[in-house]
């Protein structure tokens, strides 16, 4: 069970490191999930991109 938790956390970290900055930058430029998927072919699921977008927008509102 602990190994599964670690693997999931590592996977999320690697995805965020590799693509998170780019996705957040595109959101700052006004892109939404659909536009990011249409114009950029990141090897991420729609769910993952949508989660990154929503998290960034939520964190941006708090700042």
Secondary structure by P-SEA (a helix, b strand, c coil): caaaaaaaaaaaaaaaaacaaaaaaaaaacccaaaaaacccccccaaaaaaaaaaaaaaaaac
